[in-house]
Amino acid sequence: MTSLRFGRFGRIVWPLAIAETIVWAAMFYSFPALLLQWERDLGWSKIELSGALTLALVVSALLAPVVGRLIDHGLGRYVFTGSAVLGALLLVLLSRVTALWQFYAVWLALGVAMSGALYEACFAVLTRAMGANAKKAITLVTLVAGFAGTVSFPSAHALAAIVGWRGVVLTFAIAVVFVAAPLIWFACRTAEDSGKTRAPSTSAKAGDVLRIFRRATFWLLAVSFAMIAFDHSILLTHLLPILDERDIHSEAAILAASMLGPMQVAGRLAMMAAERYVSTLFIFAACFVAMSISALSLLGAGTTPALLVTFVLFQGAGYGVTSIMRPVVIAEFLGREDFGVIAGMLAIPFLTATAAAPTIAALVWEKGGYDWVIWLAFAAAVVGLLSMLTAVSFSRRLPEK
């Protein structure tokens, strides 16, 4: 490391990597992992259930700039840790729900916890503390946290057979409050000490930050990021029902869902090997191409099971690399000043698309089945690629102020 001793770097990165794995497994991946069980046990439809996740992610999106601003002002430790603890308490409440309004109320509040506990907050803390080393730190965190789905899907499936889905949710809550939250507190405290001498500047007035809205690049990136989220949220949330409709055996479906995480890690490792030879923008464009191929592969997975492997490989790798590329592209095109709040504003379309996708997909499925849903995901990947390429072309031809 050029500006951080390895010991301090490790004391920030590895605790956050483990914590993010647990938080993502518990607060996000638990939803797709338990969707079919909720439908069967509670008697609510996919549309009704998906609406709760939509609500949670909309709340998370709306709060993202506020969380980013707080982190920019050095309050990351309290926001990040507090959000994790809040999430654990809400998971306990989730394990007790019996009515649909209770389910929605808990997920609405979980949206608040997500806004301060998932990647956006983590990346803002790392960018603030590490400066030029932020990409390396973010890469390492996402390499480990890429296994969150691998943790969530099989563990939820196995534990549910023993203690039921309510026991699964309680187990996740215990892991968050007793493992993830202390790790976050420790890492953020170390990051704050490191960031005192290298944190990027922060605008004193909110109006200064809002000037970013004048830049076309901001809006084009917003569309591109939103399409990433829309594509992946559709396929992740509905993956088990999609495979069930194609008569894929439940064990094979669970395995496929579980392997998306390792493929995210594989994609990130491939990115690390390739980045010295190709540009950041080439890698980002390749992510969209990979996600397009994955959707087309899923269409034929029912008749050609080998295509399920292709889907897992390209969807996992493509989406996995975008987790690293998004903060890197933001810093490259929009700068590091006020990074937290700008990244938070770009998180609004990303999380809103993530939120809307499950419900939209459920509505599309109701009208035309899951083939239509898969084509919708494919279209999102194509639009995202075109928007990103336009952002690159625009920023190069017309320097913005």
N, C-alpha and C positions, 0 to 999 in steps of 0.2 A: 504494500500500500504506500502511496506517495505522501499522503497527508495524515494518515491515521496509523498508529501502531496496530499490528495484527490483533494483539490482545484486546484492545478496546473495540476494534472493528467486530471481532468475534462476540464480545459481550453484548453488543447491540444486535447483530444480525441473527445469531443462532437462537436466542430466546424469542425474538419476534417471529422467526420462521416456524418454530414449534407452536407458538401461541396462535399464529394465523391458521395453521393446519387445523387446530382444535376448533377455533372460532368458526371458520368456514364450514367444517364438518357439522358443527352443532347448529349454527344459525341459518345456514343457507342450504347445504346439501341435504339436510334432514327433510326438507320439504319434498323434493323429487323422490328421495329414498322411501318416504312413508306415504306418498300420494295414494297408491293403490290400496294400502291398508286402511287409510282414513276413509276412502270411498266405500270400502266393504264394511268396515266396523261402525262408522258413524252414519252411513246412509246418505251422504251428501254427494252431489254430482261433481264431476271434474270442473265444470264452470264455477260452481259455488266455491269449491276449494281453491281453485286457481285465483279467484278474486281476492282472497286473503293475502296471498303472496304479492299480487299486484299492488294492493294497498300498502303493504309493508315497504315495498321498494319505491313507491311514489313518495312516501314520507321520508325515506332515506335520501332520495334524490333532492328533495326540497331543503333538507338540512345540510347537505354536503357543503355548500359554500360557507355556511356558518361554522361548521366544524373546521374547514380549511382555514378560515380567518382566525379561529381560536388557536390552531396549531401554529400559524404564522406568528402569533403573539406569544409563543412559548408555553402554551397550556396543554401541549400534547399528552403529557403524562396523565393528567387528570381526566381529560376527555376520553382518551383511549382506554385507560383502565376502568373508568367509571362505566363506559359503554359495555365493556365485557361483563362486568358484574351485573349490570342491569339486564343484559341478555340472558345470563344464567338464571336470574330470578324469574324472568318471563317464561323461560323454558319450563321451570317448575309449574307455573300457572298453566302452561299449555298442556301439561300432563294431566290436568284436572278438568279440562273442558268437556262439556256434554251438550252444549247448545251452539248453534252456528254463530250467534252474535258474540258469544264468548271467544270462539275461535278467531273471529275477525278482530275483536278488541285486543287480544294478545298479539296477533301479528301486526296490528297497527303500531303497538308499542315496541315490538321487535324491530320495526323500521327505524325507530329512534336509536336503538342500540346498534343496528347495522351501520348507520351513518357514521358512527365513531369507532367502529371495531373492525371493519373489513379493509380491503386493500387501499382505498383512497386515503384513509387516515394514516395507515401504515406508511404508504409511499410519501406522503407529505412530511411525516416525521423523518424519514430517511433522507429525503431531498434536502430538508432544512439542516440536518446534522452533518451530512456527508459531502455535499457539494459535488465535486467531480467524481467522487467514489460512489455516488448514489446509484448509478446504473448497475455497478457490480453488486452492491448491497441488495437492490431490488431483485436482481437475477437470482441471487442465492436464496432470498426469502421465498420467491415463487417456485424455485426448484423443489424446496421442501414442502411448501404449502400446496403444491400441485397434487400431492397425495391426499388432499382433504376428501375428495370424492371417493377415493379408494378406501379411505377409513370409514366414511359415512355409509356408503351403500351396503357393503358386506356385513359390517358390524350391526347396522340397523336390521338387516335381514335375519342375521343369526340371533341377535338378542331378542327380537320380536317373537321368535319361536319359543323363547324361554319365559320372558317377562312381559310380553306384549308391547305394543308401540308406546304405551305410557311409560313403561319402564325404560325403554330406549331413550325417550326424551329426558327423563330424570338422570340417566347415566351421562348424557351429553352435558346437562347442566352442571353436574358435579365436576366434570373434566374442565369446563370453562372457569368455574369459580376457584377451584383449588390448584389448577395447573396453569391455564392460560393467563388469568388476571395477574398473578404474582410475576410471571415472566414479562408481561407487558410493562408493569410498573418498574421493574429492574432495568429493562432495556431502555425505556424512555428516559429514565433518570440519567443513565449513562449517555444517551443521545443528546440530552439537553446540555450536559457538561461539555460534550464535544462540539455542539453547535454554537456555543457562545462566541467562538472566534471565527466561525466560518458560515454562519447562517446568512442567507441572502437577505437583502433589504426588504422592508415591508412598507407599503404606502401608508401614510398617516391617515388619509381620508379615504372612505369607501368610494367616493366619486372618482378618485384617481384610478382605482382598479376597474371601474365600470367602462373606462375608455376602451377596454379590450373588445367591447361589443361593436366597435366601429370597424374591426378588422375582419375582412371576409374569410381569412384563414381560420379564425376562431369558429365561424359558423360551418365551414366545410368540414373541419375536424369534428365538430359536434355531430354532424350527420354521419360521418364515417364511423365514429365511436358508437353511435346509437345503433348502427346496422350490425356491428360486431355483437353487441349485447342482444339485439333482437334475434339474430340467427341462433346464437348459442342457447339463449334462454328457451326458445321454442323447442329445440331438440333435446336439451337436457331435461327440462321439466316434464316433457311428454315422452321421453325415450322408452320407458317401460311400457306404457300403453301402445306406443307405435309398434314396438316389437311384439307385443301381445297380439295386436291386430294382424301381424304377419306370421302368426303361429310359431314364433321363436320360443323355444322352451324357456321357462322362467329362470332356470339356473344359468343358461347361456346369456339371457338378457341382463341378469345381475352382473355376470362377469364382464359383459361389454360395457355397462355403465361404470363398473369399478375400474376398468382399464383406461378410461378417459383421463384419469389423473396421471398415471404413469406415462401416457402418451404426451400429456402436457409437459412433463419433465423431460421426456425424450426430445420434444421439439425445442425446448429451451437449451438443452445441451447441444443440439445441432446448431442452434443459433450462435452459441458461444464459439463453436468450431468454425462457423462460416463468416462471422462478423469481421474478421480481419481481411477477408477477400471481397466482400460485397458491402454495399452501403446499407445504412439503417432503413432507408426508404425501400430498397429492393426487398429486404426481409419483411417489411410491413406489407408490401404488396403481395408477397408470396403467401402470407397468412390468409388473405382473402381468397386467393386462388385455391388454397388447400381446403378452406371451409366450403367453397362451391363444389369441389370434387366430392367432399364428404356427403353433402346433401344428395347428390346424384347417386352415390353409392347406396345410400340408405333406401332409395326408391326400389332397388332391385334385391335388397337383402332377403326378402321373403322367399324368392325363387332361387337365388344364388347366395347361399350362406357366406361364401368367401367375401362377398362385398361388405358384410358386417365388419370384417377385419379392416377393410379399406376405410370404412366410415370412422371407426374408432381411431385409427392411425392419423388420418387427415384432420378430423375434427379436433381431436385432443391436441395434436401438435400445432395446428393453425391457431386455435384459440389460446393455447398456452403461451405462445410467443407474444400475442397481442397484450397480455398482461404486463409484460416488460416494455413493449414498444410504446404503449400509450403515454406513460410518464416521460419517456425519453423523447418522444415526438413533441409533447407539450413544451418541454424545456428547450428543445432545438428550435421550434418555430415561434414560440411565444415568450421565451425567456424564463429565467429562474426567479426574478423578482415577483413577489406575491404569488409564488407557485402554489401554495396551499389553497388560496381562495380561487385562483384561476382553474386549477385542477378540480376543485369542488364545483365550479360552475359547469365545467365540461362533464362532470359526473352526473349532472341533472339529466341531460338527454340519454346518457349511457344507462343510468339506473331506471329512468322512466321507460325506456325501451325494454329493459330487463323485466320491469314490472308489468308492462302491457302485454308482453309476448305470451305468457301462459294463458291469459284470458282470451286474447285474440285467437290463439291457436285452438283453444277449446271451442270457440264459436265457429271457426273455419272447419274444424273436425265435424261439428254437428251438421254442417251444410254439405260437405263434400268428402269426409273421411280424411285419413292421415296422409294420403297422397297430396292433397291440396296443401296440407300443413308443411310438408317437406318442400314443395315448390315455393312456398312463401319464404322458407328459410334460405333457399337457393337465391331467390330474388334479392333478399336482404344483403347477402354476401356480395353480389354483383354491384348493387347500388353503393355499398360501402367502399368497394375498390374504386369505382368511378369518382366518388366524392374525394377520396384521398388523393388520387392522381390530379384532380382539378385543384385541390389545395396546394399541392406541390408546384404545379404549373403557374398558378396565380401568384404565389409568394415569390417565385423566382423572377417573374416578368414585372410585377408591380410591387416594389418594396413599400411596406406599410408603416405608418407612423402611429 
